[in-house]
Amino acid sequence: MSRGSESGLSRRSFVGSVCPLIVGGLALPRLGLHPAQQDLPGFWSEFTPEEQRLIGGSIMAQDVENFIGRGLGCAEICLAVSCKFMSESDEWLDAAAVFSGGFGKGDLCGFLTGGLMAVGIAAGRLHQDRAAIKQYARPLKDEYWNWWTSRGSLRCSELRTHYEGSEQFLRMAQRATAKLERLIAAAR
Protein backbone atom coordinates (compact mmCIF):
# COMPACT_ATOMS: atom_id res chain seq x y z
CA MET A 1 0.00 0.00 0.00
CA SER A 2 1.43 3.43 -0.92
CA ARG A 3 1.72 6.28 1.54
CA GLY A 4 -0.69 8.42 -0.48
CA SER A 5 -3.47 5.87 -0.21
CA GLU A 6 -2.90 5.47 3.54
CA SER A 7 -3.71 9.11 4.12
CA GLY A 8 -6.44 9.26 1.49
CA LEU A 9 -4.47 11.78 -0.58
CA SER A 10 -2.90 10.68 -3.83
CA ARG A 11 0.49 11.96 -4.92
CA ARG A 12 -1.16 13.79 -7.80
CA SER A 13 -3.59 15.53 -5.45
CA PHE A 14 -0.79 16.36 -3.03
CA VAL A 15 1.44 17.85 -5.72
CA GLY A 16 -1.54 19.64 -7.26
CA SER A 17 -2.38 21.30 -3.95
CA VAL A 18 1.13 22.07 -2.74
CA CYS A 19 2.57 23.59 -5.94
CA PRO A 20 0.17 26.58 -6.00
CA LEU A 21 0.96 27.24 -2.34
CA ILE A 22 4.70 27.25 -3.00
CA VAL A 23 4.45 29.36 -6.14
CA GLY A 24 2.02 31.75 -4.45
CA GLY A 25 4.30 32.03 -1.44
CA LEU A 26 7.17 33.00 -3.71
CA ALA A 27 5.14 35.41 -5.81
CA LEU A 28 3.32 37.32 -3.07
CA PRO A 29 6.41 39.07 -1.68
CA ARG A 30 7.41 40.20 -5.18
CA LEU A 31 3.96 41.72 -5.65
CA GLY A 32 4.11 43.51 -2.31
CA LEU A 33 1.39 41.23 -0.95
CA HIS A 34 3.34 39.20 1.58
CA PRO A 35 0.93 38.58 4.47
CA ALA A 36 3.51 39.58 7.09
CA GLN A 37 4.06 42.92 5.31
CA GLN A 38 0.38 43.83 5.38
CA ASP A 39 0.34 44.32 9.14
CA LEU A 40 3.47 46.52 9.30
CA PRO A 41 3.10 50.29 9.78
CA GLY A 42 4.88 51.21 6.54
CA PHE A 43 6.85 54.32 5.73
CA TRP A 44 4.40 56.48 3.75
CA SER A 45 1.30 56.81 5.94
CA GLU A 46 0.38 59.94 7.86
CA PHE A 47 2.57 60.59 10.91
CA THR A 48 1.37 59.58 14.33
CA PRO A 49 1.51 62.37 16.95
CA GLU A 50 4.72 60.83 18.34
CA GLU A 51 6.28 60.65 14.88
CA GLN A 52 5.22 64.23 14.18
CA ARG A 53 7.10 65.32 17.30
CA LEU A 54 10.21 63.33 16.29
CA ILE A 55 10.13 64.59 12.70
CA GLY A 56 9.65 68.17 13.87
CA GLY A 57 12.69 67.89 16.13
CA SER A 58 14.93 66.22 13.56
CA ILE A 59 17.37 68.42 11.64
CA MET A 60 17.86 65.73 9.02
CA ALA A 61 14.14 65.07 8.56
CA GLN A 62 13.54 68.78 8.04
CA ASP A 63 16.49 69.11 5.65
CA VAL A 64 15.80 66.04 3.51
CA GLU A 65 13.15 67.89 1.50
CA ASN A 66 15.91 70.20 0.19
CA PHE A 67 17.61 67.21 -1.47
CA ILE A 68 14.52 65.73 -3.12
CA GLY A 69 13.96 66.67 -6.74
CA ARG A 70 17.60 67.54 -7.42
CA GLY A 71 18.37 64.48 -9.54
CA LEU A 72 19.54 62.36 -6.61
CA GLY A 73 18.32 58.83 -5.93
CA CYS A 74 17.21 57.65 -2.49
CA ALA A 75 20.64 56.39 -1.41
CA GLU A 76 22.25 59.65 -2.54
CA ILE A 77 19.60 61.73 -0.77
CA CYS A 78 20.04 59.79 2.45
CA LEU A 79 23.84 59.94 2.34
CA ALA A 80 23.91 63.64 1.35
CA VAL A 81 21.62 64.75 4.16
CA SER A 82 23.59 62.58 6.61
CA CYS A 83 26.94 64.03 5.51
CA LYS A 84 25.57 67.56 5.86
CA PHE A 85 24.28 66.74 9.35
CA MET A 86 27.69 65.34 10.35
CA SER A 87 29.52 68.29 8.70
CA GLU A 88 31.27 65.76 6.49
CA SER A 89 32.29 66.13 2.88
CA ASP A 90 29.95 64.47 0.44
CA GLU A 91 32.93 63.20 -1.57
CA TRP A 92 31.54 59.66 -1.33
CA LEU A 93 28.17 60.65 -2.76
CA ASP A 94 29.06 59.24 -6.17
CA ALA A 95 29.42 55.79 -4.62
CA ALA A 96 25.79 55.96 -3.48
CA ALA A 97 24.56 56.52 -7.06
CA VAL A 98 24.57 52.80 -7.84
CA PHE A 99 22.52 51.96 -4.75
CA SER A 100 19.48 54.04 -5.70
CA GLY A 101 16.47 52.30 -7.15
CA GLY A 102 17.42 49.17 -5.26
CA PHE A 103 20.71 48.88 -7.18
CA GLY A 104 18.70 49.88 -10.24
CA LYS A 105 16.99 46.50 -9.97
CA GLY A 106 14.24 47.20 -7.42
CA ASP A 107 16.15 45.40 -4.69
CA LEU A 108 17.33 46.88 -1.35
CA CYS A 109 15.87 50.34 -0.80
CA GLY A 110 18.26 53.26 -1.25
CA PHE A 111 17.17 54.86 2.02
CA LEU A 112 18.27 51.66 3.74
CA THR A 113 21.61 51.33 1.94
CA GLY A 114 22.37 55.06 2.07
CA GLY A 115 21.58 55.04 5.77
CA LEU A 116 23.92 52.13 6.38
CA MET A 117 26.70 53.98 4.55
CA ALA A 118 26.06 56.99 6.81
CA VAL A 119 26.34 54.76 9.89
CA GLY A 120 29.76 53.62 8.62
CA ILE A 121 30.89 57.22 8.11
CA ALA A 122 29.70 58.13 11.61
CA ALA A 123 31.64 55.21 13.08
CA GLY A 124 34.73 56.23 11.12
CA ARG A 125 34.57 59.69 12.68
CA LEU A 126 35.07 58.19 16.12
CA HIS A 127 37.62 55.48 15.38
CA GLN A 128 40.64 55.02 13.12
CA ASP A 129 41.02 51.28 13.59
CA ARG A 130 38.94 49.14 11.18
CA ALA A 131 37.98 46.68 13.88
CA ALA A 132 36.85 49.48 16.20
CA ILE A 133 34.80 51.08 13.40
CA LYS A 134 33.03 47.80 12.75
CA GLN A 135 32.47 47.13 16.44
CA TYR A 136 30.93 50.58 16.91
CA ALA A 137 28.86 50.46 13.72
CA ARG A 138 27.35 46.98 14.03
CA PRO A 139 24.82 47.74 16.79
CA LEU A 140 23.78 50.94 14.98
CA LYS A 141 23.44 49.02 11.72
CA ASP A 142 21.40 46.33 13.47
CA GLU A 143 19.10 48.90 15.04
CA TYR A 144 18.49 50.68 11.71
CA TRP A 145 17.95 47.36 9.91
CA ASN A 146 15.56 46.07 12.58
CA TRP A 147 13.63 49.33 12.63
CA TRP A 148 13.38 49.19 8.85
CA THR A 149 12.09 45.61 8.72
CA SER A 150 9.60 46.38 11.50
CA ARG A 151 8.02 48.99 9.21
CA GLY A 152 7.97 47.28 5.83
CA SER A 153 9.77 45.70 2.96
CA LEU A 154 13.47 45.89 2.23
CA ARG A 155 12.77 45.96 -1.51
CA CYS A 156 12.49 49.19 -3.48
CA SER A 157 10.11 47.58 -5.96
CA GLU A 158 7.65 46.76 -3.16
CA LEU A 159 7.97 50.13 -1.46
CA ARG A 160 7.49 52.18 -4.63
CA THR A 161 3.95 50.88 -5.06
CA HIS A 162 2.98 52.68 -1.83
CA TYR A 163 4.42 56.14 -2.38
CA GLU A 164 2.94 57.17 -5.67
CA GLY A 165 2.84 60.83 -4.66
CA SER A 166 5.52 63.18 -3.46
CA GLU A 167 3.90 63.52 -0.02
CA GLN A 168 4.21 59.81 0.67
CA PHE A 169 7.80 59.80 -0.57
CA LEU A 170 8.66 62.77 1.66
CA ARG A 171 7.14 61.04 4.70
CA MET A 172 9.23 57.94 3.97
CA ALA A 173 12.38 60.08 3.60
CA GLN A 174 11.62 61.96 6.81
CA ARG A 175 11.00 58.80 8.80
CA ALA A 176 14.22 57.22 7.58
CA THR A 177 16.38 60.29 8.17
CA ALA A 178 14.88 61.04 11.60
CA LYS A 179 15.67 57.49 12.71
CA LEU A 180 19.13 57.71 11.21
CA GLU A 181 19.81 61.05 12.89
CA ARG A 182 19.18 59.56 16.32
CA LEU A 183 21.60 56.72 15.52
CA ILE A 184 24.48 58.83 14.25
CA ALA A 185 24.04 61.80 16.62
CA ALA A 186 26.36 60.26 19.22
CA ALA A 187 29.22 60.34 16.71
CA ARG A 188 28.96 64.09 16.06
N, C-alpha and C positions, 0 to 999 in steps of 0.2 A: 504494500500500500504506500503511495507517495505522500509526502508531507502535506502537499496542497489539499489532497482529498481528506486527510485527517482533520484539517481545520475547516473544511467546507469551502475553501477558497482556492480556485485553480491558479496555476502559475500565470496563465494568461490574464485572469482577472486581477491578480496581484500586480503584475507589471502594468496593466492598463490603468490601475488606480493610483499607483505610486508615481509613475512617470510625470503625469500632470502636476502633482504636488512638488516634485523636484524642480521641474522646469519653471513652474510658477514661483517657487521660492527663490530661484535664481533671477527671474525677470522682475519681480516686484521691486527690489532695491534699485534697479537701474531705471525704473519708471518713477521713482520717488514715492512708491506706495508701500514700502516696507512697514509691516504692522507696528514694529517697535518705534519707528520714526513718527508715526501719526500722533503719538501721545506726548512728544517732546515739545517744549515751548517755542522752538524756532528762533530765528534771528530777526525777522522782518515785521512781526506784529507790533501793535501799539505798545509803548512802554508802560510798565506797571508804575505805580507811584514811587516805589523804591528805586526802580531803574531810572526814572526821570530825575530823581535826586542825584544818583551816581553819574549819569550822563551830564547833568548840569554842572557838577563839580569836577568834571574831567577835562583837563586842558586838551588832551589828545582827541577826545570825542568831539569837542567843540571845533578843533582845528581841522579834523579830517574832511569836512565839507569843502575846505579850500583846495584840497588836492583832487577832488572828484571832478571829472569833466575836463581834465587837462591832458588827456591822452595817456594816462597811466592805468595799468591794470591793477587788480586788487592787491596783489603781492607788493607791487611798487608803491601803491598808496599807503599800505600798512607800514612798510619799511620807511618810507619818506617821512610820514608823520611821527614815527617812533624816533628816527634820527634827529628830527627837529626838536622833539621833546627832550632828548638826551644831549642836545647841543653837540651832536656828532655830525661829521661830514656825511653827505649822502653819496660818497664815492662808490659805494657798493650797490647803488640803486640799479645799475645796469644788470647786475647778476639776478635781481628779482624779476626782470622782464620775462624770463622763460618760465617763471612759476605761475604767472597770471593765466586765468582761464583754465585752471587745473592742469598746468603744464601744456596748455593749448589743446588738451584732450578731454576736458571736462572731469578731470580726476581731482586730486586734493585741492581744496579751496585756497585761493591766493591769500585771503585774510588769515588763514591758518598758517600757511608756509611763510608768509611775510612776517607774521607775528613770531614764529619760531626763530627766524633769522634775527629779529630784534632782540629776543631773549639772549641769543648768543653774543650779540654786540654788547648788551648790558653786562653780561658776565665777563666779557673781555675787558671792560672798563675797570673792573675790580681786581682782576688777576692777570698775571703775565704767563703763568705756567699753564700749559694745555690741560693737564689733569685737574688743576684747580678750577679752571674755567668750566670744564665738563661737570665737575662735582657741584659747582654752584648752579649751573644752568639746568641740570636734570630735574630737580624738583619744580622749578618754574615752568619748564617745558611740560612736565606731567600735569601740573595744575591747569595750564592753558589747554592742553589736549583734552583733559577730562571735562573741563568746563565746556569746551566745544562740543564734544560728543554727547554731553547731557542736554544740549540744546537742539541738535539736529545732525544732519548728514555731514560727512567729511567731503563729499563729492560736489564739485562745482556744478556739474550737470544737474544734480538733484536740487541744489539750492537755487539755481537760476529760475526754476519754474515758479518760485514763490516770491521773487522780488521783481515783478514785471515793471513796476514804476520806480521812479527815482526816490520817492519817499521811503519805500521799503528797503531799497539799497542803502540809503543813508542810515536808516535805523540799524541795519546789519553792521555797517561800517562803524557806527558809534558804539554799538554794543561790544564789538571786537576790540576796538581801540581803548575803550574805557577799562575793560578787563585787563588788557595788556599793560596799560599805564600803571595799574595797581601792582602788577608783577614786576615791572622794571623800575619802579620809583625808588626802590631801596638802593639801586646801583647808581643813582644820580649823584 
